[in-house]
Structure formats: structure tokens, C-alpha cells
Amino acid sequence: MVLAAVLVGVAFRSVGMGLLALVLLWLATRDYWLPVRYSVGAKGAAARYLGAAYDIPWERVKYVTVTADGVKLSPLPPLSRLEPFRGVYLRFGDNREQVLEAIAFWRELTAGRKTS
């Protein structure tokens, strides 16, 4: 990351551009650098870390995608062009089954509620 920022600074012959590249790269990869706190509860699911919080209430979840590393809760149908950029991604630790069971439980429990 630092090497890429230095290369940008050299290519543009500007320390400012190098620092800007470093900040942008850090922001783009903050999920991997900062501790993330995931929660699944009665109100919905959330991913929180320094300076950012991504929440989705169960009533807004229209599509669930399970991957090897986690689960994506999306408020849009799967064929939407914006679907990859919306929603909350919850990464699994060693608790894959517990997370999937909790999501299934809360989605089933709130299935009849309307979005307000």
C-alpha cells in the first residue's frame, strides 16, 4: 500500500498526490486494518468499525447471498445493477452455522412486518 502511494507520488511528481493515494488506499482497505464488530439481532444486522456503521433492518432484506467467507444481506433484488454496492456483508469467523441460524431465525420472525 505504501509502495503504491510512493509510486503515485513519483509518477505525478507530487508528495500531495502520493499522500492522497495513501489515504484512499487505506480507506478502501479499512475492513482489513480496523477491528470490525458484527451484530445480528431483533432489529437487523450491522457491521461497525471506526468511523462507519452499516445497518440493515430485517424488513429491508430482500436477498441473502452466502459465500465461503460470509453472508451478504441486500435490500435489492439480485438482478439489480446496484445490488453489489448495497447491503451489509457479515464475515464469518469460526461461527458460520450460528450466524446463518440467527439470520434465518430473525428473518422468519420479522417476515410479516412492514417497512416504516
C-alpha atoms as an extended CHARMM CRD file, in Angstrom:
* protein
*
       116  EXT
         1         1  MET       CA              0.0000000000        0.0000000000        0.0000000000  PROA      1               0.0000000000
         2         2  VAL       CA              2.7990000000        2.4060000000        0.8990000000  PROA      2               0.0000000000
         3         3  LEU       CA              4.7540000000        1.3460000000       -2.1820000000  PROA      3               0.0000000000
         4         4  ALA       CA              1.7520000000        2.0840000000       -4.3900000000  PROA      4               0.0000000000
         5         5  ALA       CA              1.3830000000        5.5270000000       -2.8020000000  PROA      5               0.0000000000
         6         6  VAL       CA              5.1020000000        6.2390000000       -3.3440000000  PROA      6               0.0000000000
         7         7  LEU       CA              4.7900000000        5.1820000000       -6.9870000000  PROA      7               0.0000000000
         8         8  VAL       CA              1.8190000000        7.5260000000       -7.4470000000  PROA      8               0.0000000000
         9         9  GLY       CA              3.7910000000       10.3470000000       -5.8450000000  PROA      9               0.0000000000
        10        10  VAL       CA              6.7700000000        9.7020000000       -8.1300000000  PROA      10              0.0000000000
        11        11  ALA       CA              4.5980000000        9.3350000000      -11.2420000000  PROA      11              0.0000000000
        12        12  PHE       CA              2.8060000000       12.6280000000      -10.5770000000  PROA      12              0.0000000000
        13        13  ARG       CA              5.9200000000       14.2840000000       -9.1200000000  PROA      13              0.0000000000
        14        14  SER       CA              3.8300000000       15.3600000000       -6.1600000000  PROA      14              0.0000000000
        15        15  VAL       CA              4.0150000000       14.4870000000       -2.4880000000  PROA      15              0.0000000000
        16        16  GLY       CA              0.3870000000       15.5580000000       -2.1560000000  PROA      16              0.0000000000
        17        17  MET       CA             -0.7860000000       13.0350000000       -4.7370000000  PROA      17              0.0000000000
        18        18  GLY       CA              1.2240000000       10.3170000000       -3.0100000000  PROA      18              0.0000000000
        19        19  LEU       CA             -0.4080000000       11.1610000000        0.3430000000  PROA      19              0.0000000000
        20        20  LEU       CA             -3.8260000000       11.2780000000       -1.2810000000  PROA      20              0.0000000000
        21        21  ALA       CA             -3.2140000000        7.8410000000       -2.8080000000  PROA      21              0.0000000000
        22        22  LEU       CA             -2.1510000000        6.5100000000        0.6010000000  PROA      22              0.0000000000
        23        23  VAL       CA             -5.3000000000        7.8510000000        2.2800000000  PROA      23              0.0000000000
        24        24  LEU       CA             -7.5720000000        6.4960000000       -0.4440000000  PROA      24              0.0000000000
        25        25  LEU       CA             -5.9390000000        3.0680000000       -0.3350000000  PROA      25              0.0000000000
        26        26  TRP       CA             -6.2070000000        2.9960000000        3.4510000000  PROA      26              0.0000000000
        27        27  LEU       CA             -9.9170000000        3.8960000000        3.2900000000  PROA      27              0.0000000000
        28        28  ALA       CA            -10.5660000000        1.2800000000        0.6210000000  PROA      28              0.0000000000
        29        29  THR       CA             -8.9440000000       -1.4600000000        2.7240000000  PROA      29              0.0000000000
        30        30  ARG       CA            -10.0860000000       -0.3630000000        6.2000000000  PROA      30              0.0000000000
        31        31  ASP       CA            -12.1750000000       -3.5100000000        6.6190000000  PROA      31              0.0000000000
        32        32  TYR       CA             -8.9040000000       -5.4300000000        6.8330000000  PROA      32              0.0000000000
        33        33  TRP       CA             -6.9770000000       -2.9460000000        9.0150000000  PROA      33              0.0000000000
        34        34  LEU       CA             -9.5540000000       -1.9020000000       11.6030000000  PROA      34              0.0000000000
        35        35  PRO       CA            -11.4090000000       -4.1090000000       14.0520000000  PROA      35              0.0000000000
        36        36  VAL       CA            -14.9490000000       -4.7540000000       12.8230000000  PROA      36              0.0000000000
        37        37  ARG       CA            -17.8690000000       -5.5410000000       15.1190000000  PROA      37              0.0000000000
        38        38  TYR       CA            -20.7060000000       -7.5260000000       13.5730000000  PROA      38              0.0000000000
        39        39  SER       CA            -24.1150000000       -7.9140000000       15.1840000000  PROA      39              0.0000000000
        40        40  VAL       CA            -27.2770000000       -9.8000000000       14.3590000000  PROA      40              0.0000000000
        41        41  GLY       CA            -30.3390000000       -9.0390000000       16.4740000000  PROA      41              0.0000000000
        42        42  ALA       CA            -34.0350000000       -8.3130000000       16.5780000000  PROA      42              0.0000000000
        43        43  LYS       CA            -33.7400000000       -5.0090000000       14.7170000000  PROA      43              0.0000000000
        44        44  GLY       CA            -31.4390000000       -6.2130000000       11.9560000000  PROA      44              0.0000000000
        45        45  ALA       CA            -27.8060000000       -6.8310000000       11.1170000000  PROA      45              0.0000000000
        46        46  ALA       CA            -24.8890000000       -4.4170000000       11.3660000000  PROA      46              0.0000000000
        47        47  ALA       CA            -21.1870000000       -4.0850000000       10.6680000000  PROA      47              0.0000000000
        48        48  ARG       CA            -19.4520000000       -1.3220000000       12.6330000000  PROA      48              0.0000000000
        49        49  TYR       CA            -15.9220000000       -0.0300000000       12.7070000000  PROA      49              0.0000000000
        50        50  LEU       CA            -14.1260000000        3.2440000000       13.3290000000  PROA      50              0.0000000000
        51        51  GLY       CA            -15.9850000000        5.9900000000       11.5330000000  PROA      51              0.0000000000
        52        52  ALA       CA            -18.5200000000        3.8160000000        9.7600000000  PROA      52              0.0000000000
        53        53  ALA       CA            -21.6210000000        1.8200000000       10.5300000000  PROA      53              0.0000000000
        54        54  TYR       CA            -23.5920000000       -0.2580000000        8.0580000000  PROA      54              0.0000000000
        55        55  ASP       CA            -27.0170000000       -1.4150000000        9.2670000000  PROA      55              0.0000000000
        56        56  ILE       CA            -29.9210000000       -3.1190000000        7.5620000000  PROA      56              0.0000000000
        57        57  PRO       CA            -33.2750000000       -3.8260000000        9.2520000000  PROA      57              0.0000000000
        58        58  TRP       CA            -34.7700000000       -7.2530000000        8.5880000000  PROA      58              0.0000000000
        59        59  GLU       CA            -37.7840000000       -5.7060000000        6.8660000000  PROA      59              0.0000000000
        60        60  ARG       CA            -35.4850000000       -4.3240000000        4.1390000000  PROA      60              0.0000000000
        61        61  VAL       CA            -33.6020000000       -7.5650000000        3.4370000000  PROA      61              0.0000000000
        62        62  LYS       CA            -34.7950000000       -8.8700000000        0.0650000000  PROA      62              0.0000000000
        63        63  TYR       CA            -31.9240000000      -11.1320000000       -0.8770000000  PROA      63              0.0000000000
        64        64  VAL       CA            -29.3250000000      -13.1510000000        1.0320000000  PROA      64              0.0000000000
        65        65  THR       CA            -26.1180000000      -14.3980000000       -0.5770000000  PROA      65              0.0000000000
        66        66  VAL       CA            -23.9750000000      -16.8950000000        1.3280000000  PROA      66              0.0000000000
        67        67  THR       CA            -20.3100000000      -17.1420000000        0.3480000000  PROA      67              0.0000000000
        68        68  ALA       CA            -17.3800000000      -19.0570000000        1.8030000000  PROA      68              0.0000000000
        69        69  ASP       CA            -16.2750000000      -16.0390000000        3.8680000000  PROA      69              0.0000000000
        70        70  GLY       CA            -19.5760000000      -14.5090000000        4.9220000000  PROA      70              0.0000000000
        71        71  VAL       CA            -23.1240000000      -13.5690000000        4.0910000000  PROA      71              0.0000000000
        72        72  LYS       CA            -24.4360000000      -10.5250000000        2.2150000000  PROA      72              0.0000000000
        73        73  LEU       CA            -27.8050000000       -9.0730000000        3.2010000000  PROA      73              0.0000000000
        74        74  SER       CA            -29.1240000000       -6.9230000000        0.3640000000  PROA      74              0.0000000000
        75        75  PRO       CA            -32.1220000000       -4.5620000000        0.1650000000  PROA      75              0.0000000000
        76        76  LEU       CA            -32.2630000000       -5.0270000000       -3.6190000000  PROA      76              0.0000000000
        77        77  PRO       CA            -33.2070000000       -7.9620000000       -5.8470000000  PROA      77              0.0000000000
        78        78  PRO       CA            -30.2620000000       -9.9710000000       -7.2340000000  PROA      78              0.0000000000
        79        79  LEU       CA            -30.6570000000       -8.7530000000      -10.8200000000  PROA      79              0.0000000000
        80        80  SER       CA            -30.3720000000       -5.0730000000       -9.8820000000  PROA      80              0.0000000000
        81        81  ARG       CA            -27.2740000000       -3.2560000000      -11.1390000000  PROA      81              0.0000000000
        82        82  LEU       CA            -26.8510000000       -1.5890000000       -7.7530000000  PROA      82              0.0000000000
        83        83  GLU       CA            -27.0900000000       -4.8250000000       -5.7230000000  PROA      83              0.0000000000
        84        84  PRO       CA            -23.3010000000       -5.3760000000       -5.4420000000  PROA      84              0.0000000000
        85        85  PHE       CA            -22.9460000000       -1.9210000000       -3.8730000000  PROA      85              0.0000000000
        86        86  ARG       CA            -25.8010000000       -2.0290000000       -1.3560000000  PROA      86              0.0000000000
        87        87  GLY       CA            -26.3950000000       -4.0230000000        1.7790000000  PROA      87              0.0000000000
        88        88  VAL       CA            -24.3350000000       -5.3730000000        4.6470000000  PROA      88              0.0000000000
        89        89  TYR       CA            -21.6730000000       -8.0710000000        4.3990000000  PROA      89              0.0000000000
        90        90  LEU       CA            -21.1130000000      -10.0910000000        7.5600000000  PROA      90              0.0000000000
        91        91  ARG       CA            -17.8530000000      -12.0540000000        7.6170000000  PROA      91              0.0000000000
        92        92  PHE       CA            -17.7580000000      -15.4420000000        9.2850000000  PROA      92              0.0000000000
        93        93  GLY       CA            -15.2390000000      -16.2630000000       11.9600000000  PROA      93              0.0000000000
        94        94  ASP       CA            -15.4950000000      -19.7710000000       13.3210000000  PROA      94              0.0000000000
        95        95  ASN       CA            -19.2440000000      -19.2820000000       13.7920000000  PROA      95              0.0000000000
        96        96  ARG       CA            -20.6750000000      -19.8280000000       10.2980000000  PROA      96              0.0000000000
        97        97  GLU       CA            -23.5840000000      -22.0240000000       11.3900000000  PROA      97              0.0000000000
        98        98  GLN       CA            -24.5210000000      -19.7440000000       14.2950000000  PROA      98              0.0000000000
        99        99  VAL       CA            -24.6190000000      -16.6850000000       12.0330000000  PROA      99              0.0000000000
       100       100  LEU       CA            -26.7330000000      -18.4430000000        9.3910000000  PROA      100             0.0000000000
       101       101  GLU       CA            -29.1280000000      -19.7850000000       12.0490000000  PROA      101             0.0000000000
       102       102  ALA       CA            -29.5060000000      -16.3200000000       13.6140000000  PROA      102             0.0000000000
       103       103  ILE       CA            -30.2050000000      -14.7210000000       10.2370000000  PROA      103             0.0000000000
       104       104  ALA       CA            -32.7940000000      -17.3890000000        9.3660000000  PROA      104             0.0000000000
       105       105  PHE       CA            -34.4430000000      -17.0190000000       12.7940000000  PROA      105             0.0000000000
       106       106  TRP       CA            -34.7500000000      -13.2240000000       12.6910000000  PROA      106             0.0000000000
       107       107  ARG       CA            -35.8430000000      -13.1000000000        9.0360000000  PROA      107             0.0000000000
       108       108  GLU       CA            -38.5630000000      -15.6550000000        9.6850000000  PROA      108             0.0000000000
       109       109  LEU       CA            -39.6910000000      -13.8490000000       12.8430000000  PROA      109             0.0000000000
       110       110  THR       CA            -39.9430000000      -10.4600000000       11.0980000000  PROA      110             0.0000000000
       111       111  ALA       CA            -41.2930000000      -11.7220000000        7.7550000000  PROA      111             0.0000000000
       112       112  GLY       CA            -44.7590000000      -10.2390000000        8.2690000000  PROA      112             0.0000000000
       113       113  ARG       CA            -43.6610000000       -6.7530000000        9.3690000000  PROA      113             0.0000000000
       114       114  LYS       CA            -43.9870000000       -3.7360000000        7.1020000000  PROA      114             0.0000000000
       115       115  THR       CA            -41.1790000000       -1.2430000000        6.4870000000  PROA      115             0.0000000000
       116       116  SER       CA            -41.9730000000        2.1180000000        8.0850000000  PROA      116             0.0000000000
